[in-house]
Amino acid sequence: MSIFSKPIARIYVKELRTRLDSTVVPIFAPDTTIDVGDFGTFTDGQFVSRGSVSSRGARLDVGESPVNAFEFASSGKVTIGPSVDLPNPAGGKLLKTQLSFTKSEAVVASFQGGVERRVRDADAFGQALMELWYGKKLNKDRVVVWSLRRATGGTVLVSEDGNNKVDVMADSALLGPAGLTLAGLSVGVQFGAEQKATWKLSSSNIPLVVWARLFRLDDRYEAAVDAFGFESDGPRLQAEVAGKRPASFTADDLLGYL
């Protein structure tokens, strides 16, 4: 990743956030192995897991439900060309198309369906985290995953530069009559020629984390509040935090942990 002048993770998170709720944090890299209860920090936009609160005594009551596929392309920055047929050395035929990144800092993401995993009672989980933070069992700068969306596979490309083109190919037998559309990229593709350096990931069967919701400690409000990734505190963040207090302590509670 050192070949890029700006962290690819920040580009990925910034772009996907244009489509997602403000309390949802896109996770880069998507093939990062994390689960509900994991705690960690952000480094240049990447979530770095440091462990699980289950090892610190927190009880995890987790449920999950199926979710649909999710596709994203940076608005006004990406175009997908028409599909063309190619012979497949393994038999059958391949479909090939070209992704054009017309502007810098652009993302294409196509995820299969999967599951959303989350704690069944976010308020109770937030309360348990408060006990860990104030009980000095968990560093106060750690954020903790309380919900995440996991896909069964997909494709992600991040281009730092504009005027970039990347060839992608997929087995036509895996695609519908529409060919290699944005949704079709989720079946897993092969990458061909590219004009400029591009971060690429594609697999049809490796679990990928699309996004997570995280709690962080806010000492001012004595509460576990939604984290906003690596973003620094600002007016918008303060306004969001002020209205979200899923778990809080009384003064007596806090004194008990001093």
C-alpha positions as CSV (number, residue, x, y, z in Angstrom):
1,M,0.0,0.0,0.0
2,S,3.0,2.3,0.3
3,I,2.9,3.0,-3.5
4,F,-0.1,5.2,-2.9
5,S,0.4,8.9,-1.9
6,K,-2.8,8.9,0.1
7,P,-4.1,6.0,2.2
8,I,-6.5,3.9,0.1
9,A,-8.5,3.1,3.3
10,R,-9.4,6.7,3.7
11,I,-10.6,7.0,0.1
12,Y,-12.7,3.8,0.5
13,V,-14.3,4.9,3.7
14,K,-15.0,8.4,2.5
15,E,-16.6,7.3,-0.7
16,L,-18.8,4.6,0.8
17,R,-20.0,7.0,3.5
18,T,-21.8,8.9,0.8
19,R,-24.3,6.0,0.7
20,L,-24.4,4.9,4.3
21,D,-25.9,6.1,7.5
22,S,-23.6,8.3,9.5
23,T,-23.3,5.8,12.3
24,V,-22.1,3.0,10.0
25,V,-18.3,2.7,9.4
26,P,-17.1,0.9,6.2
27,I,-14.4,-1.5,7.1
28,F,-11.1,-1.6,5.1
29,A,-9.8,-3.9,4.1
30,P,-13.1,-5.8,3.6
31,D,-11.3,-9.2,4.0
32,T,-10.3,-8.2,7.6
33,T,-11.4,-10.8,10.1
34,I,-13.5,-9.1,12.8
35,D,-16.7,-10.0,14.6
36,V,-19.1,-8.5,17.1
37,G,-17.3,-7.8,20.4
38,D,-13.9,-7.1,18.8
39,F,-12.2,-3.9,20.0
40,G,-9.5,-1.9,18.3
41,T,-8.3,1.3,16.8
42,F,-8.1,3.1,13.5
43,T,-4.8,3.6,11.6
44,D,-5.0,5.7,8.5
45,G,-8.6,4.5,8.1
46,Q,-8.0,0.8,8.6
47,F,-9.7,-0.9,11.6
48,V,-7.0,-2.7,13.6
49,S,-8.5,-5.4,15.9
50,R,-6.7,-5.7,19.3
51,G,-8.9,-8.5,20.8
52,S,-12.4,-9.3,21.9
53,V,-14.2,-8.0,25.0
54,S,-15.3,-11.6,25.6
55,S,-11.8,-12.2,26.9
56,R,-12.3,-9.3,29.3
57,G,-15.4,-10.8,30.9
58,A,-18.1,-9.3,28.7
59,R,-21.0,-11.6,27.8
60,L,-21.9,-11.6,24.1
61,D,-25.5,-12.3,23.2
62,V,-25.4,-12.1,19.3
63,G,-28.1,-12.6,16.8
64,E,-28.0,-12.5,13.0
65,S,-30.3,-12.1,10.1
66,P,-29.9,-12.3,6.3
67,V,-29.2,-9.2,4.2
68,N,-29.3,-8.6,0.5
69,A,-26.4,-7.8,-1.9
70,F,-24.9,-4.3,-1.8
71,E,-23.4,-2.4,-4.7
72,F,-21.6,0.9,-4.9
73,A,-19.8,3.0,-7.5
74,S,-18.6,6.6,-6.8
75,S,-21.1,9.0,-8.2
76,G,-19.9,10.7,-11.4
77,K,-16.5,9.0,-11.2
78,V,-17.0,5.5,-12.6
79,T,-18.4,4.0,-15.8
80,I,-18.8,0.3,-16.8
81,G,-18.3,-0.5,-20.5
82,P,-20.2,-3.1,-22.5
83,S,-19.5,-6.8,-22.1
84,V,-17.6,-8.7,-24.8
85,D,-17.1,-12.4,-25.3
86,L,-13.7,-14.1,-24.8
87,P,-12.8,-17.8,-25.1
88,N,-12.2,-19.4,-21.7
89,P,-9.1,-21.7,-21.7
90,A,-10.9,-23.8,-19.1
91,G,-13.9,-24.2,-21.4
92,G,-17.0,-22.1,-22.2
93,K,-16.6,-18.4,-22.5
94,L,-15.6,-15.4,-20.4
95,L,-17.3,-12.0,-20.4
96,K,-15.0,-9.0,-20.3
97,T,-15.7,-5.4,-19.6
98,Q,-13.7,-2.3,-18.7
99,L,-14.1,-0.1,-15.6
100,S,-13.2,3.5,-16.2
101,F,-12.3,5.7,-13.3
102,T,-12.8,9.1,-14.8
103,K,-12.0,11.1,-11.6
104,S,-9.6,10.5,-8.7
105,E,-10.4,8.9,-5.4
106,A,-13.1,6.5,-6.8
107,V,-14.4,3.2,-5.6
108,V,-16.3,0.3,-7.0
109,A,-17.7,-2.3,-4.6
110,S,-20.1,-5.2,-5.3
111,F,-20.9,-7.5,-2.4
112,Q,-23.0,-10.6,-2.4
113,G,-25.7,-11.1,0.2
114,G,-24.8,-12.3,3.6
115,V,-25.8,-11.7,7.2
116,E,-25.9,-8.8,9.7
117,R,-24.6,-9.8,13.1
118,R,-25.4,-7.7,16.1
119,V,-25.8,-7.8,19.9
120,R,-29.4,-8.4,20.8
121,D,-29.5,-5.6,23.4
122,A,-27.3,-2.6,22.4
123,D,-28.1,-0.7,25.6
124,A,-27.1,-3.6,27.9
125,F,-23.9,-4.1,25.8
126,G,-23.1,-0.4,26.1
127,Q,-23.5,-0.7,29.9
128,A,-21.1,-3.7,30.0
129,L,-18.5,-1.7,28.0
130,M,-18.8,1.2,30.4
131,E,-17.9,-1.2,33.2
132,L,-14.8,-2.4,31.3
133,W,-13.7,1.2,30.4
134,Y,-14.2,2.6,33.9
135,G,-13.0,-0.6,35.5
136,K,-9.7,-0.2,33.7
137,K,-10.2,-3.6,31.9
138,L,-10.3,-1.9,28.5
139,N,-8.3,1.1,27.2
140,K,-10.5,4.1,26.9
141,D,-9.3,4.8,23.3
142,R,-10.6,1.4,22.1
143,V,-13.8,1.2,19.9
144,V,-15.9,-1.9,20.1
145,V,-17.9,-3.6,17.3
146,W,-21.6,-4.1,18.3
147,S,-23.0,-4.8,14.8
148,L,-21.5,-5.7,11.4
149,R,-22.6,-6.7,7.9
150,R,-20.7,-9.6,6.4
151,A,-21.0,-10.7,2.7
152,T,-20.2,-14.1,1.4
153,G,-18.0,-12.7,-1.3
154,G,-17.6,-9.8,-3.7
155,T,-15.3,-7.4,-5.6
156,V,-13.7,-4.1,-4.5
157,L,-11.6,-1.7,-6.5
158,V,-10.1,1.6,-5.3
159,S,-8.4,4.0,-7.7
160,E,-6.4,7.0,-6.3
161,D,-6.0,8.6,-9.7
162,G,-8.4,9.6,-12.4
163,N,-8.2,8.6,-16.1
164,N,-7.6,5.0,-15.0
165,K,-9.0,1.9,-16.7
166,V,-9.2,-1.7,-15.4
167,D,-10.2,-4.8,-17.4
168,V,-12.3,-7.4,-15.5
169,M,-13.5,-10.8,-16.6
170,A,-15.9,-13.4,-15.3
171,D,-17.2,-16.8,-16.4
172,S,-20.4,-16.2,-18.4
173,A,-22.0,-19.2,-16.8
174,L,-22.1,-17.4,-13.5
175,L,-23.7,-14.3,-14.9
176,G,-27.3,-13.5,-15.8
177,P,-28.3,-12.2,-19.3
178,A,-27.3,-8.6,-18.2
179,G,-23.7,-9.6,-18.4
180,L,-20.9,-7.9,-16.4
181,T,-22.9,-5.2,-14.6
182,L,-22.0,-3.6,-11.2
183,A,-24.1,-6.3,-9.5
184,G,-22.4,-9.0,-11.6
185,L,-19.0,-8.1,-10.3
186,S,-19.9,-9.7,-7.0
187,V,-19.6,-13.3,-8.4
188,G,-15.8,-12.8,-8.3
189,V,-13.8,-11.6,-11.3
190,Q,-10.4,-11.9,-12.8
191,F,-8.4,-8.7,-13.4
192,G,-6.7,-7.9,-16.7
193,A,-4.8,-4.8,-17.7
194,E,-4.9,-1.6,-15.8
195,Q,-3.6,1.8,-16.7
196,K,-2.6,3.0,-13.2
197,A,-2.1,1.4,-9.8
198,T,-5.3,0.2,-8.4
199,W,-6.2,-1.6,-5.1
200,K,-8.1,-4.7,-6.1
201,L,-9.9,-7.5,-4.2
202,S,-12.2,-10.2,-5.6
203,S,-13.5,-13.5,-4.3
204,S,-16.7,-15.4,-4.8
205,N,-16.5,-17.3,-1.5
206,I,-14.3,-15.5,1.1
207,P,-16.3,-13.6,3.8
208,L,-16.0,-9.8,3.4
209,V,-17.0,-7.2,6.0
210,V,-19.0,-4.4,4.4
211,W,-19.5,-2.2,7.5
212,A,-19.6,-2.1,11.2
213,R,-21.2,-0.1,14.0
214,L,-19.0,0.6,16.9
215,F,-19.2,2.0,20.4
216,R,-16.7,4.4,21.9
217,L,-16.4,6.0,25.3
218,D,-17.4,9.6,25.6
219,D,-16.3,10.9,29.0
220,R,-18.1,14.2,28.7
221,Y,-21.5,12.5,28.5
222,E,-20.4,9.5,30.6
223,A,-21.8,7.2,27.9
224,A,-21.0,4.6,25.3
225,V,-21.8,6.4,22.0
226,D,-21.6,5.5,18.3
227,A,-18.1,5.8,17.0
228,F,-17.4,7.4,13.6
229,G,-14.3,5.7,12.6
230,F,-11.0,7.6,12.4
231,E,-12.8,11.0,12.0
232,S,-11.7,13.8,14.3
233,D,-14.3,15.5,16.5
234,G,-16.1,18.3,14.7
235,P,-19.4,20.1,14.8
236,R,-21.3,17.4,12.9
237,L,-19.9,14.6,15.1
238,Q,-20.7,16.6,18.3
239,A,-24.3,17.0,17.1
240,E,-24.6,13.3,16.5
241,V,-23.1,12.3,19.8
242,A,-25.3,14.7,21.8
243,G,-28.4,12.8,20.8
244,K,-27.0,9.2,21.3
245,R,-26.6,7.9,24.8
246,P,-27.2,4.1,24.6
247,A,-25.5,3.5,28.0
248,S,-24.7,5.9,30.8
249,F,-23.5,5.9,34.4
250,T,-24.6,7.9,37.4
251,A,-22.1,9.8,39.5
252,D,-22.3,7.0,42.1
253,D,-21.6,4.4,39.5
254,L,-18.5,6.2,38.3
255,L,-17.2,6.7,41.9
256,G,-17.5,3.0,42.4
257,Y,-14.9,2.3,39.7
258,L,-12.3,4.9,40.9
